[in-house]
Amino acid sequence: MNVDEFVKRYATDRHNTDSVKWDGMDELFGTNDLLPLWVADTEFKAPEVVIEALEKRIQHGVYGYSKTPDSYYESYCKWQKERYGTDIQREWMRFGTGVVQSLSTLVNILTQPGDAVMILQPVYYPFMNVINQNERQLVVSELKPKGTSYEMDLDDIKQKIEENHVKLFINCSPHNPVGRVWSSAELEGLLALCRQEKVLFISDEIHHDLIVGERPFISALSIKDGLYRDNMVMLDSASKTFNLAGLQNSHVTIPNPQVRERYDLYTARLAAPAGNIIGKVAGEAAYSGGAEWLEGLLNVIRSNYTYLKEELQHKCPQAVVYDLEGTYLAWVDLSAVIEPEHLEYIIKKKAHLAVDFGTMFGAAGKGFIRINLATTPANIKTATAAIIAQTNC
Ligand SMILES: Cc1ncc(COP(=O)(O)O)c(C=O)c1O
């Protein structure tokens, strides 16, 4: 589906729908009058197949206790296998109400208070929160900028793992906010190091369907034909891909039976929620019939990214738009064109944009903003012009 058709069919006004991004902006930005390009959800309706499946289920009228149907597992495992070659066995799967909820649960299961947990920064800020709020020690390896992209620094990772006796590594793949889709070689290096150092591994793969560059996505589960599977938990959800975050259904994939047993014991003790039938109906429908819709969404993201990059390159070449291999989040360095100390004030008060500021993702994000591209081309045009107008280009 081309960009115009997708936008015409699915773009929807979200004002007054209790959307965090639009109606809840004032909590963070002090006003609801900015153009919101922050929270990572989209302005697009879910695929028709999802809405139809939900309508059918809603019309049934009885919403009692429910189990995950066989057909859910089948559609999800097929999606994973056919699109990415990832083998997932249904007995590995558990369910949560969200990836961040599962991250926090796993930090509690896999580590003790005071244990060191490592991440690569800049990264999605709830990674830091779940480590700090659960009173674990945050250990950071900075991603190394390389041109308009980033690399992992395996030597630094190894040194910090050893110095801090790191117990758990949380990786974001594809990486929010820097837009990397990690190569097999990079993941293999990291996974081999973690196994050698006896560091458990969590792979947050929530963005794995949002591949917009040339590099194909590979799950950590598939590296070396699953050699590192026993050392990891993989987290994902249909929510980011199909804009279903409000339905609170996510996957916790645990190939190692001993880790699974610990997970089951812990979640039973908490009587932890494991998603709900509405989220599962939506997810199954999306995996079964949402592929064409997803192609349309990816076209919109690519087109918005290209516009933003080319327009800035042309009118404000010192603003640097980083490469986007995956996610719908553009990582933009404005430090050469807007004084980093004044960035928040200028972007909010002068450009009237609600974006995520780079420092939320770690100190190295100073001077950067993260722009959510999963919106209409008109919004990206407005935002780009508003940024350019505030720079000293
Ligand atoms: C890397 C990453 N993990 C998790 C989430 C949130 O997932 P959930 O809403 O399922 O907690 C996001 C949302 O932006 C994300 O970017």
PDBQT file of the ligand as one rigid body, heavy atoms in Angstrom, charges set to zero:
ROOT
HETATM    1  C1  LIG A 401      12.404  -0.847  23.490  1.00  0.00    +0.000 C 
HETATM    2  C2  LIG A 401      11.025  -0.759  24.075  1.00  0.00    +0.000 A 
HETATM    3  N1  LIG A 401      10.620  -1.670  24.951  1.00  0.00    +0.000 NA
HETATM    4  C3  LIG A 401       9.379  -1.624  25.500  1.00  0.00    +0.000 A 
HETATM    5  C4  LIG A 401       8.501  -0.617  25.162  1.00  0.00    +0.000 A 
HETATM    6  C5  LIG A 401       7.165  -0.535  25.823  1.00  0.00    +0.000 C 
HETATM    7  O1  LIG A 401       6.534  -1.745  25.810  1.00  0.00    +0.000 OA
HETATM    8  P1  LIG A 401       5.216  -1.986  26.654  1.00  0.00    +0.000 P 
HETATM    9  O2  LIG A 401       4.248  -0.905  26.325  1.00  0.00    +0.000 OA
HETATM   10  O3  LIG A 401       4.788  -3.333  26.163  1.00  0.00    +0.000 OA
HETATM   11  O4  LIG A 401       5.621  -1.990  28.084  1.00  0.00    +0.000 OA
HETATM   12  C6  LIG A 401       8.887   0.356  24.255  1.00  0.00    +0.000 A 
HETATM   13  C7  LIG A 401       7.980   1.453  23.905  1.00  0.00    +0.000 C 
HETATM   14  O5  LIG A 401       8.338   2.433  23.354  1.00  0.00    +0.000 OA
HETATM   15  C8  LIG A 401      10.182   0.284  23.695  1.00  0.00    +0.000 A 
HETATM   16  O6  LIG A 401      10.616   1.201  22.816  1.00  0.00    +0.000 OA
ENDROOT
TORSDOF 0
